[in-house]
Amino acid sequence: MNTKSTKLKPAKLCYEHIGGKLGQLLLENFADKAWIAKKTPTDKHFYITELGQKEFTKLGIDISQIKSEDL
């Protein structure tokens, strides 16, 4: 690794998820693109839409590793 001092943008992990500003931006972007959604605006949790399943797969993300839940 280069020992030269450079400013890097963090990609923070919090337990098993991406946290920090990057996590926030990803969530907002995926919601704007309708890749994830909530059943109602007051719901706490998002779900992956059919469009999201297709688009995440195109990105090479294996969403079969995500366990289905009743939300």
Residue pairs with C-beta under 8 A, 6 or more apart in sequence:
9 22
10 20
10 21
10 22
11 18
11 20
11 22
12 18
12 19
12 20
12 22
12 23
13 19
14 20
14 23
17 23
18 26
27 36
27 46
30 36
30 52
31 37
31 46
33 51
33 52
33 55
34 49
34 51
34 52
35 48
35 49
35 51
35 52
35 55
35 56
36 46
36 47
36 48
36 49
36 52
37 46
37 47
37 49
38 45
38 46
38 47
39 47
39 71
43 71
45 71
47 71
48 56
48 63
48 66
53 63
56 63
57 63
